[in-house]
């Protein structure tokens, strides 16, 4: 299996190269540049042109691309024109917040979806099953911004159970127990929104797999041997039904690591999604290209992780 993993990683290199070329060319077609927003009636045009020349923005696009890729290979992502900081440090800071949010979101998502999917599949066509299916349809149909604003208004402003903005309260010492608890406290509301919206696919896949598995030969054989239904579900049906869930787990994890523009904007959470939208609004191309490259890498990594997870869940499966 490890040879296949290495081969897949090697294949990712030309894919990332093509992605980098597309990202850079598309960035060149975007109107304006990082200095366009700095132009005012009092601005000296010569000074703006001097800054553009110094940053290399007047060079041919292929020279800019070679310079950018060379720096990228060396781990140098450039400097943010808007924040006046290293892009690597800026993304690393925001990625830490998004990592916390992603971890709690995945935990809540599967804590909700797996039990509901099992109950819906085991007691299909019952009132419980119909209620769970209705919930999954509603969570699938409701837009992200609607649920986010609803949670924000209800639990943030009306009931005042959770904070409505930020990732941690001001004045706490980093690394202390109070700091960690406050950080988790700020995560609960946006993570719950992520989780509720993401449960639909897991519930439906798990429900369908369990319903189909109940009519298969190995289940009938186990029941004819007098094995209790509890063990039939836990030892046979449930494990085999997890395969579709495992197939999407890698994509779920890496997708959440990219952050959510809508959720992070609604809750004022300083993560990758909010950084991306701020970079677009300010035409901060160094941040935009670095983030798009990171998202592309995460998409490829998600595919690899899903294959690895499936092979762990079922040893009979081997990555081809």
Secondary structure, 3 states (H helix, E strand, C coil): CHHHHHHHHHHHHHHHHHHHHHHHHHHHHCCCCCCHHHCCCCCCHHHHHHHHHHHCCCCCHHHHHHHHHHHHHCCCCCECCCCCCEHHHHHHHHHHHHHHHHHHHHHHHHHHHHHHHHHHHHCCCCHHHHHHHHHHHHHHHCCHHHHHHHHHHHHHHHCCCCCCCCCCCCCCCCCCHHHHHHHHHHHHHHHHHHHHHHHHHHHHHHHHHHHHHCCCHHHHHHHHCCCCHHHHHHHHHHHHHHHHHHHHHHHHHHHHHCCCHHHHHHCCCCCHHHHHHHHHHCCCHHHHHHHHHHHHHHHHHHHHHHHHHHHHHCCCCCCC
